[in-house]
Amino acid sequence: MDNVGIMIDWMKKNSVRINQAKFMTEKELFNK
């Protein structure tokens, strides 16, 4: 796999994690 493919794959994985973390913090803030 070339570097561009690795970067895109990494960004996809991290964007999912970031979205999950954002959703969790929003839920926590909403519950408070």
N, C-alpha and C positions, 0 to 999 in steps of 0.2 A: 504494500500500500504506500502511496506517495504521501508527502507531508500535508498536502492540501486535504486529501481524504482523511488523514488522521485528525487534522484540525477540525474539519466539519463534524466528524464522529464525536470528538471531544466536546465540541460546542453543543451538539444535540444532547448528549448525556448531561452536561452541566446545566443547560437551559431547563431540562426537565427537573433537575434537583433544585434549581433556583425557583422555579414556579411552585414546586411542592413546598419549599421553605416559606415563600411569600404567602401561599394559601394558609399554611399553618399559623403564621404570625397574625394574619388577618383574622382567622378564627379565634385565636387567643385574645386579640384586642377586642373583638366583637363580644366575646363572652364576659370581658371585664367591664 
